[in-house]
Amino acid sequence: MREQNQRRGDSTADGYERDPLLAAFADSIQAETANAGLSQLRQTVLNYSHSDHGRLVAAALVTCAAAAELDDYATCDAVLDASLDHCERDKSPDASLMRAALFQQRALRNRDAGRPYEGLAQAAIAELVNFQPELCEPFETTVVYENFALTLQNIQLALEDAAHSLLPFETRPPRPSRGQPDQIRFLNAMKGEGYAGVLAQNFAFHATGTPSNQTNILGPTDPFYVVLGLELLGHHDVYAARKELAQTRVVDLQTQGRGDIREVPRLLRHSGAKRDLELMLRWLTANGPLEVLLADTRQILSRRSDVYALRTLELRVIRASAPLLAPEEKKFGRDAIKRVLDAGGPFDLPGQHELSYLRSEQAWLTFASLADTPQSIETFSQLMLVEVRNADPEEQLLDRALATALNQLDWSVLGHGDTAGWNDWLQASNDQPGREVRRVVEHGLGTLSEVNELHQLNTVAERIDRLILGLTDDAEFGPLELDVVREAMRNTRTQAARGMFSMGGIPESDVAAALITRAGVTELWTELTDFLTDPAVLSEHKGAAFDRLASSRQPLPESTREAMSAHAQALLYPSDGHSIIKPSIRPFPPALRLLAASNCIPRSDVAAAISTLMEDPEAPARREAARTAGLILEASEDPWLLGLVLHMSYDSDAWVRAYAGHGLVSGLSTTSAWDQFATDRVRALLTADGTTSVTAILSALKDAKFRVPKVLLPNIEELASNHISGAVRRTARALLSHQA
């Protein structure tokens, strides 16, 4: 490690000129030279001809650590096989320690690859039981107070601790209580020093507003070295260390503006951190660099396509990058997932347990994301039909998982043979009307069945959804259907007055707002107004309706407008007890959007409310500020508002930039002094990495009531031809076609 540090500081370090093994290892942990370095390491081990087996084992361990970073478990197997073959013939006392290190390394790599590993950890323990350090060949040590026997004993105890750490508690053989081995204690101390350095850097950054001149990244306390030490030992603590290293890299990038995050998706996969990986995938999709996402996916497809290796974590990465993949890569991914499903679904992550159909759900969703041709969509339909037919109707979680996957199916592509199969299943499952999967199939086939009273509001909502989507032109809603909506709102208000609240399902006020704005059912205005201004009703029941009314641009009836104005303060700042799902954002953004769009409050109050949201340190509030300002800007040419939106388009959060960019498109049609600023900023956002802001602006340009400015056409043509995301390319082509 010390020599590695030296090389990172000085690429011409003498130690590396003398030692090609260390030079190859240094190359293997640099992203630009990783493959070349690994190839050199592999050849060093496989072509080894010296009698120094200790050096051979050291080379094998660092080769495995480097290969695992590339998911190259074939190389791990090859070098461990070769090294064990040498050591099996060695009858010296040293050989049992070397064999233990190799067995333990193989145990960790098998565990990471989804293969059996406990027997290997047991084999490592067996080698260590009778190991006697004092019988080994003496050597010089680098620590003055340690002789060779003590050094070997410390290695023995660390390997023993590592082997026990991979075994379930009930299968661990008994051993004396010796406390924490010196090597593990040293690594923990190094970790503490490293994270103290990260904390000091971030404190300095927030205190001064500028990055620290001192950096621990690539320095002696870089958390990478903690991970490396645990990788070489094959210790279970490496899983937490991988996750912490990934988190450190992201924090350094976001707070210091520097740091390499290319390894972050792989580190999170290898740590088993599902939630952190999901957050990172969303962040990369929104902000980029998309190349990081694509590179990890290609590594998975090339190195982890075996049934046992393609786990739910790898499937999540593939799904996130599906729009970035070439057609042949998508087909390869579908074939691999099909093999996994045929084998019973993805394997459990090591040390974790998840219901089998929840693991299979990840495979179904990923297959759907890769199915973008008629043939592959039909294959997905056939695959899901088999799963639905075999499913136990009493398993509600399974029913929900199947319904979630089937929601991704493009039913319009299916031929008669496929739809006939689904219709047959519907007929055979007539005695299961409450199943979610049945509702999804009926909706997809357009054959909604009669349902009981519990689902009547859902039925009205599904009818209005079909009208909005253009699947029907039937805008007639009878008295019974309107009474269903009225009764739902009345029941919610009655329960709220008694302090009783229920969550989930379709917001009744949103159904009413949709009927008013899309089907012209104006007789619901009175009930909807009373519902929205009732202070006892939870904000969660009102938000969707506020937003639907605001975005419709339809004028409110005078009585509704007066009621909204009179209750404006209560709508913007409902009591703290009126949010039971998530922390509330105040002022309440959906209410602000409707009040501002309908001129129910003064413009000065609108500006103050948006400014409050803009200054919130949490991104969700700033997103609401950008979304609100952008919506109002579409119907107003207020220069102050365009200035706010322009400012928010530089926010660190991708969604804030996306909402602001969407709003800036409205500024392209103005003749104010801000017009050129808006144009320049929109052009810059169109060239940004990630997909969120680019897609938002393309969508806004397509929906705009004016033609795309000529100055933006070269950028859009570039996106249509060369953007890494297929979804962005299709959106850009659709915009160009719309403009033709």
Salt bridges, closest charged atoms under 4 A:
ASP19 OD1 - ARG55 NH2 3.02
ASP27 OD1 - ARG7 NH1 3.29
GLU32 OE2 - ARG262 NH2 3.21
ASP71 OD2 - ARG269 NH2 2.78
ASP71 OD1 - HIS270 NE2 2.83
ASP71 OD1 - ARG304 NH1 2.97
ASP77 OD2 - ARG115 NH1 3.02
ASP81 OD1 - ARG106 NH2 2.71
ASP85 OD2 - ARG89 NH1 2.72
ASP90 OD2 - HIS53 ND1 3.04
ASP112 OD2 - ARG109 NH1 3.58
ASP112 OD2 - ARG242 NH2 2.84
GLU127 OE2 - ARG99 NE 3.11
GLU160 OE1 - ARG175 NH1 3.87
GLU160 OE1 - ARG178 NH1 2.61
ASP161 OD1 - ARG175 NH2 3.16
ASP161 OD2 - HIS235 NE2 2.65
ASP182 OD1 - ARG185 NH2 2.17
ASP222 OD2 - ARG8 NH1 3.95
ASP222 OD1 - ARG249 NH1 3.19
GLU231 OE1 - ARG109 NH1 2.90
GLU231 OE2 - ARG242 NE 2.93
ASP237 OD2 - HIS235 ND1 3.75
GLU244 OE1 - LYS191 NZ 3.67
ASP260 OD2 - ARG262 NH2 2.55
GLU263 OE1 - ARG266 NH2 2.55
ASP276 OD1 - LYS243 NZ 3.52
GLU278 OE1 - ARG316 NH1 2.84
ASP296 OD1 - ARG269 NH2 2.95
GLU314 OE2 - ARG269 NH1 2.99
GLU314 OE2 - ARG304 NE 3.55
GLU314 OE2 - ARG311 NH2 2.92
GLU329 OE2 - ARG298 NE 2.68
ASP335 OD2 - LYS331 NZ 2.95
ASP342 OD2 - LYS338 NZ 3.15
ASP348 OD2 - HIS353 ND1 3.01
ASP348 OD1 - ARG359 NE 3.14
GLU354 OE1 - LYS274 NZ 3.94
ASP372 OD2 - LYS330 NZ 2.64
ASP399 OD1 - ARG435 NE 3.13
GLU436 OE2 - ARG400 NE 3.42
GLU442 OE2 - ARG438 NE 3.36
GLU442 OE1 - ARG439 NH1 3.31
GLU462 OE1 - ARG439 NH2 2.59
ASP474 OD2 - ARG463 NH2 3.06
GLU481 OE2 - ARG463 NH1 2.79
ASP483 OD1 - ARG486 NH1 3.22
GLU487 OE1 - ARG490 NH2 2.58
GLU508 OE2 - HIS541 ND1 2.92
ASP510 OD1 - ARG548 NE 2.65
GLU527 OE2 - ARG486 NE 2.92
ASP534 OD2 - ARG493 NE 2.80
ASP547 OD1 - ARG593 NE 2.67
ASP547 OD2 - ARG627 NH2 3.34
GLU624 OE1 - ARG593 NH1 2.83
GLU634 OE1 - ARG553 NH2 3.30
GLU634 OE2 - HIS662 ND1 3.59
ASP638 OD2 - ARG603 NE 3.12
ASP651 OD2 - ARG622 NE 2.75
ASP653 OD2 - ARG623 NE 2.86
ASP680 OD1 - ARG683 NH1 3.42
